Amino acid sequence: MSNNCIFCKIVAGEIPARLVYQDQHLVVIEDINPQAPYHYLLVPRKHIRTTLDLTTADNELIGHVFQIAGKIAHDMGFAEDGFRIVNNCNDAGGQTVWHIHFHLLGGRDLTWPPG
């Protein structure tokens, strides 16, 4: 856990969030600034600063993130219409919280290219 990391504090229960799912590896919350009718953040409990900090030891964790994203999309009813999973890395990639996380977006047509 990083002492100043907002996601570490959410994972630890120190900051409230609208919880959608949790298990021993992952916490999923509603985004406070949604960009689609369904917009969830999949946050690993393990503090990993950026995508560039992933190691082979994290392969199972990242696979789990994508499996849970699919489960949530099915459970919420937008899987068949389609969805997007986004990970931002570093400043130019749009990362604003320095704890790896993934955006799950659905419920509307998502254009390409993104922002």
N, C-alpha and C positions, 0 to 999 in steps of 0.2 A: 504494500500500500504506500502510495505517495501522500505525504501529509497535506499538500495543497491541491490535490487533484479532486475536482468536483465529482467525477465518476467514481473514484475510490470511496468518497464519502457517501454517495448514493448506494453503492454496493454494500457498504458497511451499515446502512440504515441510519446514518447521521443526518442525511438530508432527505426529506420526503420526495417521492416521485410516484407517478401513476404506474404501478407495476402491472405488467401484462403476463410475465412468465419469469420463473427463476428455477435454477437447479444448482448443482455444486460447481459448475463452470461458468455460468452465464446469468445475467440479469437482463430482462427486456422491459423497457419502459416506453411510455408514450412521449413523443417529442413535444417540447413545450412551444415550438414554433413550427407546426406541421406544414409541409409543402405539398401534401396530398391528403385525401380523405382518411387514408391509413398511413401513418408515419410513425414507425417505432425505431428505437435505438437498441441494438443488441450489443451489450457491453460485457466483455469478459471480466470475471472477477479478478483475474490476474492482471496486474498493472503492466502493460506493455505500451511504451510511449508512442511509437508509430509503427506502420506496416514494415518499415525498414529494420525494426528491432525484432521481428519474428525470427525464430530459429526452427530447426527441424523438430525440436521438442514441442513446438506449438502446432504441428500439423494436425493432430487429432482435435485440438481446440477449434481450429479454423474450420475443419470439416463439420464439427458440431454446430458452429454458428450457422452454416448454410442449411444443415438439416433442420434446425429449429426455426429458421426463417421460413422454410417451406411449410413446416407444421403450423406456424402462426398464420401464414397466408391461407392455408386450407381451413383452419379453425375459424378465421374471421370472414371467410367466404369470398376472398378476392383472388385466390390462386389461379383459377381457370381463366379469368380475364387477363391475368398477367400482372407482374410486379417487377420491381427493380431493387437490387441490393447494391449499396454504394459505400465505399470506404474512401475517405479523403486522407491524403498523406502530405504533411508539411504545409507551409504557408501558401504556396502557389497552387497547391491541390485543394485548398479550402479547409484544411484542418484547423479547428479553433479550440478544441479540447485535446490535451496531450495525453490521451489514454485511448488506445485503439478501440474503435467502435464501428458499427455498421448500421447504415440507415436502411430500413425496409419500407419501401413506398409502394402504395397501390391504391386502387379505387378510382383511378382516372387514367386517361391516355397520357403516357409519359413520352414526350417528344425526344428526338435525337437530332443533333447532338445536345447534351445537357448543358446548362449554364455555362 
